[in-house]
């Protein structure tokens, strides 16, 4: 006869009903209930410091009070929630704030398109527009790139595991080496330009080039400003549109509102999502030079492209954080703080860490293998810190703290990270369960 204590716990509804595709919940096996600022709380009230920030969609923290107040007031007044691409007061307020506070001070002449609620919707719109404008099919992307999970976005993504999920061939894309992919052994863009010059290279004249200034999912690979300027020049000389995917690195993550500002370039097309709503609400933008606006009405659409609550919180975020340079300067100052802490964690044997890199408040700590990086993240979770891995072999621990985290919270997280690295170094790496 068995008793209740002899039996295994009953499977949760997440295990019995939800698909096996679920991911983050496997790394963080608790049930979260509340979130405020830089912390999430599980259903038992245990706090977790969040250095994941919704994969970069919560740059201003959880339930930011300024944004929440604007949202609650809008909903209490029966504001339009779903509006397709109808004209609404919420959309007008956002467009006016985005133009006057973000675009005009940077001399960016972009038209604004609402392609759908997610980053991959924005990338699909950018690819489609580039092909429509140029009449060409091929789009060049880079090694270790990640641009989304729909078919067009996957075609310009480098990760083999994600590409395999497509189930069909992924065409009309070509992949070139990202900055420092070859360790500086050859001049920048030597291979790319040689292919463009040679009519027998097999590379069809590209419609566009799509690039991340910092590859988040690819392992926090940071492109040099010089490299980005050379890429922009190459695109101009070779009649290719330049698309910057700023979905994870935009909205202040690297310091400036747009991550390409540091390089002094003006892309032809820019994609934004994640933190553009400021509150974690689904929203995405595709920005492009006015002369590229060749769309016919309804030619690219989506039922949820008019998420008016997201317009409300996006406007509040712009007004609160981008009317002056305070957030930018604060983010850049914190970058030095993080860099010094990560430098202390790098050793020669790979058991601590072998390299670190980043910009603003996106940083990666690279280990000799993915098992070691995953061990660090597991220990950090046990100590109350949420981190994820990235890179082609999950060998990089990625830090994405909210831009609004306090100095004490930043130091607390870096302290837990250091303890987790030391803990993992003292123990043999153990392969994580699938």
Order of alpha helices (4+ residues) and beta strands (2+ residues): alpha-alpha-beta-beta-beta-alpha-alpha-alpha-beta-alpha-beta-alpha-alpha-beta-alpha-beta-beta-beta-alpha-beta-beta-beta-alpha-alpha-beta-beta-alpha-beta-beta-beta-alpha
